[in-house]
Amino acid sequence: MIVVASITAHATTARADDFWPEFRGPQGNGIADAENLPERIDTSVVRWSTPIHGKGWSSPVVWGNQIWLTTATEDGTSMSVICVDRDSGKIVHDVKLLENESPAFCHPMNSYASPTPVIEKGRVYVHFGAYLTACLDTETAEVRWARKDLQCDHHRGPASSPILYDGKLIVAYDGFDVQYVVAFDKDTGKTVWKQDRAIEYGTDNGDLKKAYGTGQIIDVDGQVQLVYPSAIATVAYDPQTGDSLWTVYHAGMNASARPVYGDGLVFITNGMGSMVAVHPKGTGNITDTQIEWASRKSIAKKSSPLLIDGLLYMTSDDGILSAREADTGKILWQKRAGGAFAASPVFADGRIYAFNTDGEIFVFKPGREYDLVSQSELGDGYMASPAVVGDQMILRSKSTLYCVGNKD
């Protein structure tokens, strides 16, 4: 481990509105408890901006006064973690965690630092797929434990983000060659359970078996479930043991969206432009009995959906914003915004914020009709999803970290 830069970190205890601990926020659904955010995001509301070296699509996570994110060289020979002071934008820690002599291939659309970290008081957990999973002290940036022994051919590069639940750090390794889910003991890094994917892929082509999804913890009538998409199917596990609860088949590969749960349904996208709404009940294969509806129209392949007051909102790869009824799948409206979307939208302060890969930002109100609030530009494009804390939004463009908020 090489500490490149370090200044004194603030010892901050995060308030309820002062943290964004994992991919898509505290509930993993892209919804923030925030007020007084800008209605239009451009240079006029930038409080600070900090260049970030390398190439990384991991989203920023926040705890109190610290912002953490990962990055890597474009060729994957070096992988790092960075901590930024939330007040000033100054780099607190810049730590090179790993050097790779011969990194595996990574698709140009992906990066070697796409999985989003997880943070809690005193610790941040970083994941670079099969290359490295590690826990760092947030005060000193020293590594508390690290695992490099779990093998997987990601084929196009890693992207699944870990989550924390009940003392466990959970992440999937859905590769070309092997597919499984692991729960690490968050204190020691030891394996609590490891579960191979019991999925009938129907092919020997490993390229059709890989996925990049992030799991979601849900509570169904008192039963806690870990819903984890893969290629072809999604499996729900008992998060304590890793035992399979149910499986739903929905076809597709490259699943990257995090499922959302509400109104008795789990909404799952398959990475190839399809979505299913599933009743998360039953055991075994529930495909024929528990799918409420399915759709292939205006479905995002990369970004995760938002569920707000019974309506689903999506930002698709071909630049279309849309809303549909969550209970029926009926599309209410579609709007061609242009460009392409990879970052997941967020809902905050009564508005939906969507960021495309060209740096265009669309702010609109949720509802049964499209109600645009503003359209603007900032930065060189967004692959990472925003973090929202208090009256601030933390944005990671392809090259820069921004803190935006209304100015006094």
N, C-alpha and C positions, 0 to 999 in steps of 0.2 A: 504494500500500500504506500502510495506517495501522496503526501499532502502538499498540494500546489500552492494554495493560498488559504489563510485563516485569519479572522479577526474575532474579537470577543462576541459570542452570541448572547442574545437576550434570554434570560431565564423567565419565560412567560407562561403563565397558566391560562390556557385557552378558555374563553367564555363560550357559551352555547352557540353564539353567532360568529365565533372567531376561529372556526376550523373547517377545513374541507379535506377530509382525511384520506380519501381514496378516489378511484376513477368514478366520476359522476356524483361525488359528494357524499354527505353523511348517510343518506339512505340509498345511495347507488342509483338514483333515478333522475338526476339532473335538475332537481327542484331545490331552490335555495330560499332560506328565510332571510330576506334582505330588503332594505329600504333605501330610498334616496340614491338610486343608481342613475347614471346618465341615460337619457332617452336616445341619444345619438352618440356613437363612439367614433371619435376621430382624434386628431392631435390636440384639440382644445381641452380634452379631459384626461390627457395622459399626465399622471403625477410623476412618474419616472419610467425610464426604459433602460434595460440592461442587455447588451449583446451576450448571447450564449454561444460558446464555441461548439464546433462539431455539428452533427446531425442527429436529432432525436425527436420522436413524435410523442414521447411520454407526456402526459398532462401534469401540470403543477399540482402539488398537494400543499396544504397550509395547516400549521398548528401555531396559534398565537402570532408571534412576530417572525416566524420562519416560513419560507417557501422552499420546497425541495423538488428537484426534478433530475432526471438522468439525461446523459448525452453520450455520444460515441463519435469516433472518427467515421467518416463516410465509408471507409473500407473495413471498419470493424476491428482494426488492430488495437484500439484503445477504448476502454469503457470507463465512464466517470459518473460521479454524482455531485450535484451542485446545490448549495444552500444559499439563499438570497435573503437579506434583511428586508422585511416587508415595509418598514417605514422609509428607508432610504434607497432601496434597490441595489445596495452594495453587496458584493459577493462575500459571504461569511466563510464558506468552505467550498473548495474545489478539489475533489479527491479522485485520483485515478485509482480505480479498483482492480482493473484487470488489463493485461496486455496479451493479445492473441497473435501468434506467429502466422497462423493460416486459418483465418475465420471462414466459416462456411458461407455459401452464396446468400445474399439478401437482395430481394427484388427492389429496384429503385423506388417503387411506391412506398416501400416499407423503410425502416431504419433498424440499426442494431440496438437502439434504445427506445423501443416503442412501448413496452409495458410500463404502466403508471405505478409509482411507488405507493406504499401505504404508510401513514404516519399516526403515531399516538404519542402521548406524553413521554418524552425521554427517548423515544426510539423511532427510527425510520427504517422501513424494509424495502429493499430494492431488488428487482428481478430483471435478468437479462436472458430469460429462457434457460436453455441447457448450459449456457456459459457460466452463470453465477446467480445464486440467490443469497442475499446477505442482510444482516441486521446491523445498523449503526447507531451509536449514541448520538443524539441530536445536539448535545452540548459540545462534544469534542470531535465528532465525526469519526471516531475510532470504531473499527469493526468488532462487533461483539460475537458474531458467529457467521460462518459462510458455508455454503454447500455448492460444490462443483461436480458432484458425482452422478447426478441424475441425467441420463442420456436421452436424446431426442434429436432427430434430424428435422429441423423446422422447415427446411427446403426453400422457403422464401423469406426466412428470418422470423424471429419470435415477436409476439405482440400481446399474448394473454397477460392481463394484469392480475396480481394477487389481491385477495381480500382477507380481512381479519374477522374471525368469529370465535368467541369463547376460548381464547387462549391459543388459537390455531391460525396459522397463515396458510391459506388454501389457494392453489393455482393449478391449472391444467397444462399438460404437455401433450398437445394434439399435433403430432408430427407426421411426416411422410412414412416413417417406419414403425413407430409405436404411438399409442394414444392412452393416456392415463391421467388421473387426478391425484394430487398429493396434498396432505395436510401436515405441515410442519409444526412442531411445538415452538411457539413464538419466542420463548425464553431461551431455548437451547439449540434450536434448529434441527433437532432430531425428528425423524419421521414418526408421526402418530399413526397415520394410515396411508396406504397407497392402493388405489383402485383402478385396475385396467378398465377401459371402456368396453362394456359388454354390448357392442353395437354390431349389427349385421350390415356392413358397409356395401356388400354386393359387388365388390370390385377388388382386384389386386393392385390397382393403380394408387400408389400412396399419395399422389397429388390430389386425389379426390377424397382423402381421409383427413387432411390437415384442417385446422381451425385456429382461430385467434381470440376466442371468446373469453369473457369474464363472468364468473358465477354470481348468483344473486341469492341471498338468504331471504326466505319468505316464511310466514307463519300461516298455516292452513288449518283452521279449527283446532289450534293448540299443537299441531304437529309442525316442527321446524324442518324446513326442507332447503337443501342446497341445489338450486336449479342451475345446471351447467350445460350450455349448448356445445355441440361438436359438429362435425360434418355429418350429414345425413339425418342425425337425430339429436334430441336433447334428453339428458338423463337427470333425474332428481335423486339426490343422495341424502342419507342421514348424515348430517355434518359431524356427528360424534364418532361414527364408526366407519363411514364410507360405504355402507351398504346401500345398494340400489333400491329406490322406492318405486319409481315408474320411469318409463321411456316413451317418448313420442317421436315418431318418424315424420320428417318434413322435407327430406331431400336437401340438396345443396351442399356446398363446402365453403371454406373460408369464413365461417361465421365469426364476426368480430363485435357485434352489438351486445350490450348487456341487457338481459331481459328486464321487463318491468311488470309489476304485479299490481292489480287493482280491480275492484268490482268483481272479485271472484275468478278472474282470468289472468293467466300469464301470457304475455305477448312476446313472441320469439321470432326473430328474423334469421334467415339461414345463410346470409352472405352472398346469395345469388339472385336476390330480388324477390324473395317470397316471405310471407309472414303467416304465422298461425296463432290463433287465440285459443288457449288450452285451459280446461278446467283441471287444476293440479290435484286430482284425486284418483284413487284407485291404485292398483299395483300391477307390475309387469308392463306389457305393451298396451298402452291406452290409446293408440292412434285411432282405432275404429270407434271409440266410444266417447272420448273427451275433447275432441277438437270442435270448438264452437263455430269457427269460420276460418277460411284461408283466403289469401289474396296475393296476386302478383302485380298489382297495378300501383305505380308510384311508391314502391318499397325501397327504402335505403339499403344499400349493400354494406356500407361501412359504419355510418353513424347510428347511434342508439335513438330510439323514439322517446317522446315525452308523453305522459298520460296526465291530463289535467281536466278535472270535472267531467269525466266520462268521454273525453275526446282524445284521440291520438294524433300527435303532430310528428312529422318526419321531414328530414332534409335529405334529398336523394343525391346519388352520385352524378346524375345528369342535370343537377341544378334546379330541381323542382321542390317547392315547399308545398305541403299538403296537410289537410286535416280530415279525419274520418271518425265515425262513431265507433267507440270501443266495443260496444255490445254486439254490433252487427257487421262492422267492417265497411259500412257504406261511406264512400268518399263524399265529403261535403264541399270541399274546394281544392283546387290545385293552382299554383302560381309558379310560372317559370321565372326564376330569379336570375338564372344564368350561372356560368361557372360550374364548379363541382363541389360537393360537400363531403368531407371526411370526418371533421370534428363533430361531436355531438352537441346539439343545442342545449341551452339551459333556460329555465323559467325562473325569473326573479323580479321582485317589485312589480308584479302584475303584467310582465312582458316576457316574450320569448325572444332570445338572442341567438342568431344563427350566423356562423362564420364560414366562409368558403375558402377554397384553396388558393384563391387569387388575392385574398385580403379584403374582400367585400363583406360588409356586415349588414344584416337585415334584422330589424327590430320590429316585431308586430305583436298585436294583442291576441290572446287566445279567444276563440269564438267560432260560431258556425259560418261566419263570413271572413274573408281575408281583410285584415285591418292593419295596414302598414303604418308604423310610427316613424321610422327613419330608414334611410339607406345611405351607407357611408363606406369609407375605406380607411384602413390602418394596417401598416406593415406589409410583409411580403407573402402572406397566405397562411392558413391555419390547417394543420393536421391534428394538433393537440386540442383537447376540449378545455373550456375555461374553468377556473375556480372562482367561487363567489364567497366573500367573507365581509360581514358588516356592510359598509357602503362602498366596497371596492370590488372590482373584478380583476382577476389576475389572468392575463392572456399570454399564451406562448405562440408566437408566430414561428415560421421556419428558422428564423435567425435571432429573435429578440424576445425578451420577457418584458411585458408591460404591466403596470398597475394603473388602472383607470378608475376615475371617480369624479363626481361633481366637485368643483373647487369653490371654496368660500369666497 
